[in-house]
């Protein structure tokens, strides 16, 4: 199948300044993310970094990664991706996979799964992924986003709260296990162009979860369930050191 991978990269980060350019085993993190994705998708798949700084585009060019300079005033990553859809002149019926620029250990198979799922589910405007939660502390952690699915594996709701809530066993995990959302998204390009123009949803503001906007406006999100938890992302200097150590141990 044919699809385009877009990787948003924003230079400003309060917890880790210049995060996309952080060195990981001799490469800028954003380059490592792009190369990681490229290692497991079909040859010829377009992989494009959506950058807000010429420093990022220059680092990508140095390592043969396509990058486009976007506006610096976008309020969200989806706005930045919508601009790139126009810059690339993508057709409305083309599939976009949004891979976060701070996921240097992303499994390329997950990228493929999200793209293939959206192609198989034309009733959905988006696709994403989730995996079973196995730790009670993770289930109750508000920084861990949970998702509940219907019988067709379409999302019913995303929340930072424990869902579905086990009324009679609040301190135990459910069976089957609840699901943790993984922050990777597939979009039809036509919907991605529309998304930033949709009014914010009250529940989106309450939960601080942008995907709830799509659901509030009646769009469906198909969810691929994998048994494997994703590799750690990079938000803080401690995360960066952890990823460096993991790659060093694998080498």
ABEGO torsion letter per residue (X at the ends): XBBBBBBBBBABBAABBGAAABBBGGBBAAAAAAAAAAAABBBGBBBBBBBABAAAAAAAAAAGBBBBBBBAABABAAAAAAAAAAAAGBBAABBBBBBBAABAABBAAAAAAAAAAAAABAABABBBBBBBBABAAAAABAABBBBBBBAAGBBABBBABBOBBBAABAABBBOBBBBBBBBBBBBBAAAAAAAAABBBBAAAAAAGBAAAAAAAAGBBBBBBBBABBBBBBBABAAAAAAAAAAAAAAX
